[in-house]
Each structure stands twice: as structure tokens, then as C-alpha cells.
Amino acid sequence: MDRVLNERGSVSEKTREKVLTAARALGINRALPEAWHRVQHVGIILPRSRSQHWQLLDDAFIGFSHALPRWMILHRQRVAQNDLKALREAVIAPGFQRGGLIIAPDAADEIAPALREIMARGEQLITLTNNVLNLPDHPYSGIDHAMAGRTIGYLMRRLTPGGGRVVILQCNNRRLEHFERVSGFQKAFGDDGSLTVQHVDEENPGAAEGAIRKLLATGERIAGLYVTGNVSAELAPLIAAMGPARPVWITHERLPLHCDLLRAGVLDFVLDQDAAAQAAWALSEMVRALSGECWAGGQVQAPELRLYCRENLP
């Protein structure tokens, strides 16, 4: 009753109406709150980069927005990747009265103080794609990236028993999920001296291809290639040209290009983090946090890691 009459927290519409009906029947002599929800503005902050994952997420939020409760209004924003100043400004000063924030945080350690600040002032926070540690409890909509890395490391170990160099291309040096993927891979693959980690910037066209060509120029055979980011378009012609000598190639996201490469036998496995499920689960958790109600407008199952090869493509 206290939460309804004093508007201190979230309760369901049904409970709200029951409490208000009882208060009127008891003749409580005070101005009672309205039975319906006030409008809640929710910010969504995603990176702006070459990675298609962010566009898939943005498209998913647009699609699900039509099924949201009328009292929830989304404000979508893309912030240039690695622009910490712009990201902090978007978090701290949204320019509207924000009730909640869904964010795929860049540079988790650096942005954590800003996220802690908005939580302290009462905003609901949901992290997306990668989590931020050492914050008050909050929902996280995404997969376990260390587990994804371990999965790929295990596969690569089993698929490359005959020697040769195994190469990891880490395509981002700021985002936590890339570090977690590499760490998980190394843990599952082990250390026998055959593993090389190359740091490239997926925002720098040609960097990934150049790194692989440089390794090939040494004459050492590349038996396996794990790529943490979005550089397949520039690598595919090089890998395809190697024919039967090509490495086992594993990367992330079930994109149209990756499906084509899987079917063509150029790419071996893709681990997908299901952008649509991430968006839907984040929205359902935000509806629950702001209203105490369940949202029936989309998929509410938490995102799951999915493994694809050419034999199980939809």
C-alpha cells in the first residue's frame, strides 16, 4: 500500500487498482495517485562502429518498440566507439528525464563511475552485450563471452591436431567482451607454443588482412584462425584463395556474409549471441523494473550462445 499511495516503487497495474479502490472505499482523505502509469523515458546507447552486431541490435529495438506499453518511450542513440567523452556525456546528461538506461558499455572500467552515478539517482540500468563489474545489482542481457571463448578454444584444439600455427585476431582492445573471448580461448586451448595473439583494430580497414599476410610471409602454416570481431569481408578472399590449405576459421555472429561463407566451405563455425533475444530480454526487464509487470510483447528468454556450421544453418 505504501508503494502505491506514496509512489515509492513499482507494482502491477492490477495491484495498483486494488489498493486505490480500497483507499477510496475507506475514505482516505488525501489526493490519491492515478491508476495509470506516468510516461517513462528509456535511453538506449549503442556504439557506432563497423561491427554489424550493433546495427542488428538497433534494428531489433526498432522492431520491438511497436509492442511496448504506451507509457514507455525509447530514445535510441549511437555513440562513436572509443569516444569515452561523448559516451560519458550521453550517460550523465541525456537531455530528457530518463527513467532507465539500456547500454552496451564501451571501456567498462572507465564508464563504470558514470553508470554508478545514474543508478544512485534512481535510474534503472540494464547492460547489453557485455557487463560492467563492481556496480550495484542490475540485469545483464548477453552471453558469457569467456564461455564462448572456451567453446572455440576446445573446438580449435580438436580440429587442429596436426601442428601448425593457431592465430587469434583480437579485433578490439577496449571492449571487455573481446578480452573475455581471448582469455576463454587460451584457457581451453592450452599453451603448447603454437598459439599467436594478434591485436588489430576492426575500425581500420585492411589491418586484419595485413596481419594474416605478414604471418603467411614467414612460411609457417596457419592451421587455425579465430577472429573476435567484424573483419570477415576483408579476410574471406584471402582465406578462400588458400584452397585446401586454408586454416580452420571460426568467428562470431550469424550474419548473411557468414552464412554464405559457411555454405561455401570457407568458414567453419560461427558463435552467435542472438541480437534479437538480447534486445527483447532487455526491454522485458526494463518493463518489469519500471512497472512491476511482465511484458508479453516479445521473447523473454534470456539470450543464449548458439553455434552454427553449414549443416545446421536455418
C-alpha positions in Angstrom: 0.0 0.0 0.0 2.8 2.4 0.8 4.4 1.9 -2.6 1.1 2.7 -4.3 -0.1 5.6 -2.2 3.3 7.3 -1.9 4.5 6.2 -5.4 7.7 4.8 -3.9 8.2 1.8 -6.2 6.9 -0.5 -8.9 3.7 -2.6 -8.6 1.5 -4.2 -11.1 -1.5 -2.4 -12.6 -3.9 -4.9 -11.0 -2.4 -4.4 -7.5 -2.4 -0.6 -8.0 -6.1 -0.6 -8.9 -7.0 -2.8 -5.9 -5.1 -0.5 -3.5 -6.7 2.6 -4.9 -10.2 1.1 -4.8 -9.7 0.1 -1.2 -8.4 3.6 -0.3 -11.4 5.3 -1.9 -13.8 2.8 0.0 -12.1 3.7 3.3 -12.4 7.4 2.6 -8.8 8.2 2.9 -8.7 11.9 2.9 -5.9 12.8 0.6 -5.1 13.2 -3.1 -4.7 9.7 -4.5 -2.3 8.9 -7.3 -3.6 8.0 -10.8 -4.2 4.3 -11.6 -2.3 4.5 -14.8 1.5 4.8 -15.3 3.2 8.1 -15.9 5.2 8.2 -19.1 8.7 6.7 -18.7 11.6 7.6 -21.0 14.2 4.9 -21.6 17.5 5.6 -23.2 19.3 3.1 -25.4 23.0 3.7 -26.1 24.9 1.6 -28.6 28.3 2.0 -30.2 28.7 3.3 -33.7 31.3 1.2 -35.4 31.8 -1.2 -38.4 30.5 -4.1 -36.3 27.2 -5.3 -37.7 26.1 -6.6 -34.3 25.2 -3.1 -33.2 23.0 -2.5 -36.3 21.3 -5.8 -35.7 20.6 -4.7 -32.1 19.4 -1.3 -33.2 17.0 -2.9 -35.8 15.7 -5.2 -33.1 14.9 -2.4 -30.7 13.1 -0.6 -33.5 11.1 -3.7 -34.3 10.1 -4.4 -30.7 9.3 -0.8 -29.9 5.9 -1.1 -31.5 4.9 -3.7 -29.0 5.9 -1.8 -25.9 3.4 -0.4 -23.3 2.2 3.0 -24.3 3.8 4.6 -21.3 7.3 3.6 -22.3 9.2 5.8 -24.8 12.5 4.8 -26.2 15.3 7.2 -27.1 17.9 5.5 -29.2 21.4 6.9 -29.5 24.6 5.7 -31.3 27.9 7.0 -29.9 31.2 6.6 -31.8 33.2 3.7 -30.5 36.2 4.7 -28.3 34.9 8.2 -27.8 34.7 8.0 -24.0 34.0 11.7 -23.5 30.9 11.5 -25.7 29.8 8.3 -24.1 30.0 9.7 -20.6 28.1 12.8 -21.7 25.3 10.6 -23.2 25.1 8.6 -19.9 25.2 11.5 -17.5 23.3 14.2 -19.4 20.7 12.6 -21.6 18.7 15.8 -22.2 15.4 14.3 -21.1 14.1 12.9 -17.8 15.2 9.3 -18.1 13.8 6.5 -16.0 16.1 3.8 -17.3 19.1 3.2 -19.5 19.9 0.2 -21.7 23.6 0.4 -22.7 26.3 -1.7 -24.4 29.1 -0.1 -22.5 32.4 0.7 -24.1 35.6 0.6 -22.0 33.7 -0.8 -19.0 36.2 0.3 -16.3 36.2 3.9 -17.4 32.5 4.3 -17.8 31.6 2.5 -14.5 31.6 5.7 -12.4 29.1 7.3 -14.7 26.8 4.3 -14.6 27.1 4.2 -10.8 26.1 7.9 -10.7 22.9 7.4 -12.7 22.0 4.4 -10.6 22.4 6.4 -7.4 20.0 9.0 -8.7 17.3 6.3 -9.3 17.6 5.3 -12.9 17.2 1.6 -13.8 20.2 0.2 -15.6 20.5 -2.8 -17.9 23.8 -3.6 -19.6 23.8 -5.2 -23.0 26.2 -7.5 -24.9 28.9 -7.0 -22.2 28.5 -6.5 -18.5 30.2 -4.0 -16.1 31.5 -5.4 -12.9 31.6 -3.8 -9.5 28.2 -2.0 -9.9 25.1 -2.4 -7.8 23.0 -5.4 -8.9 21.4 -4.8 -12.3 20.2 -7.0 -15.2 22.6 -8.0 -17.9 21.3 -9.0 -21.3 24.0 -11.0 -23.1 26.0 -14.2 -23.2 29.0 -15.4 -21.2 31.9 -14.3 -23.5 34.5 -16.2 -21.6 32.4 -19.4 -22.1 32.2 -18.5 -25.8 36.0 -18.3 -26.0 36.4 -21.6 -24.2 34.0 -23.2 -26.6 36.0 -22.0 -29.6 39.3 -23.0 -27.9 38.0 -26.5 -27.3 36.8 -26.8 -30.9 40.1 -25.5 -32.3 42.2 -27.9 -30.2 40.2 -30.8 -31.5 40.2 -29.6 -35.1 43.9 -28.8 -35.4 45.8 -31.8 -34.1 48.5 -31.9 -36.8 50.6 -28.9 -35.7 50.9 -25.5 -37.4 50.3 -22.0 -36.0 46.9 -21.1 -34.4 46.2 -17.4 -34.7 43.8 -15.3 -32.6 42.9 -11.9 -34.2 41.6 -9.8 -31.3 39.8 -7.0 -33.1 39.1 -4.6 -30.3 41.5 -3.5 -27.5 38.9 -1.7 -25.3 35.7 -3.7 -25.2 35.6 -6.2 -22.4 33.9 -9.0 -24.4 36.9 -9.3 -26.8 39.3 -9.7 -23.8 37.0 -12.3 -22.3 36.7 -14.3 -25.5 40.5 -14.4 -25.9 41.1 -15.3 -22.3 38.5 -18.1 -22.5 40.0 -19.4 -25.7 43.5 -19.5 -24.2 42.3 -21.4 -21.1 40.6 -24.1 -23.2 43.2 -24.4 -25.9 46.2 -24.6 -23.6 49.7 -23.4 -24.2 51.9 -25.6 -26.3 53.8 -22.8 -28.1 51.6 -22.9 -31.2 49.3 -20.0 -30.3 49.8 -16.4 -31.5 47.6 -13.5 -30.5 47.5 -10.6 -32.9 45.8 -7.3 -31.9 44.1 -5.5 -34.8 41.6 -2.7 -35.0 38.4 -3.7 -36.7 37.8 0.0 -37.4 41.0 0.1 -39.5 40.2 -1.4 -42.9 42.9 -3.8 -44.1 44.5 -4.2 -40.7 43.3 -7.8 -40.3 44.2 -8.9 -43.8 47.6 -7.3 -43.4 48.3 -9.1 -40.2 47.5 -12.5 -41.8 49.5 -11.8 -44.9 52.5 -10.9 -42.7 52.2 -14.2 -40.8 51.9 -16.2 -44.1 55.0 -14.5 -45.4 57.1 -16.2 -42.7 56.4 -19.5 -44.4 54.8 -21.1 -41.3 51.5 -22.8 -41.9 48.4 -21.3 -40.2 46.3 -24.3 -39.0 43.6 -22.4 -37.2 42.2 -18.8 -37.2 39.9 -17.4 -34.5 38.6 -13.9 -35.1 36.9 -12.0 -32.3 35.4 -9.2 -34.4 33.9 -8.0 -37.7 36.6 -8.3 -40.4 35.4 -11.2 -42.4 34.7 -9.3 -45.6 38.4 -8.5 -46.0 39.7 -11.9 -44.8 37.3 -14.1 -46.9 39.0 -13.7 -50.3 42.4 -14.4 -48.8 41.2 -17.5 -46.9 39.3 -18.8 -49.9 42.3 -18.4 -52.2 44.3 -20.8 -49.9 42.0 -23.7 -51.0 42.6 -27.0 -49.2 45.5 -25.4 -47.3 43.2 -22.9 -45.6 43.1 -22.8 -41.8 40.1 -23.8 -39.7 38.3 -20.5 -39.3 35.9 -19.6 -36.5 34.4 -16.2 -35.8 31.3 -14.6 -34.3 27.7 -13.6 -35.4 25.4 -15.3 -37.8 25.5 -12.6 -40.4 24.4 -13.0 -44.0 28.0 -12.9 -45.2 28.9 -15.6 -42.6 26.1 -17.8 -43.7 27.4 -17.6 -47.3 30.9 -18.4 -46.2 29.8 -21.3 -44.2 27.8 -22.8 -47.1 30.8 -22.2 -49.4 33.1 -24.1 -47.1 35.4 -21.1 -46.4 34.3 -20.5 -42.8 33.9 -23.4 -40.4 32.0 -22.2 -37.3 30.2 -19.1 -36.1 29.2 -18.4 -32.5 26.1 -16.2 -32.4 24.9 -14.1 -29.4 21.4 -13.5 -30.8 20.9 -9.8 -31.0 17.1 -10.0 -31.2 17.0 -12.0 -27.9 19.3 -9.5 -26.2 17.0 -6.6 -27.2 13.8 -8.4 -26.3 15.1 -9.6 -22.9 16.5 -6.1 -22.1 13.1 -4.5 -22.9 11.2 -7.0 -20.9 13.5 -6.5 -17.9 13.1 -2.7 -18.2 9.3 -3.0 -18.3 9.4 -5.2 -15.2 11.8 -2.8 -13.4 9.7 0.3 -14.1 6.2 -1.1 -13.6 6.4 -4.5 -11.8 4.6 -6.0 -14.7 5.6 -8.7 -17.2 5.9 -7.7 -20.9 4.2 -10.0 -23.3 5.3 -8.1 -26.4 8.4 -10.2 -27.3 10.7 -13.1 -26.5 11.5 -13.1 -22.8 14.0 -16.0 -22.7 17.5 -14.8 -21.7 20.0 -14.7 -24.6 21.8 -17.9 -25.3 25.1 -18.8 -27.0 24.4 -20.5 -30.4 26.9 -22.4 -32.5 26.4 -22.7 -36.3 28.1 -24.6 -39.1 26.9 -25.2 -42.6 25.0 -28.3 -41.5 22.7 -26.5 -39.1 22.0 -23.1 -40.7 18.3 -22.2 -40.6 
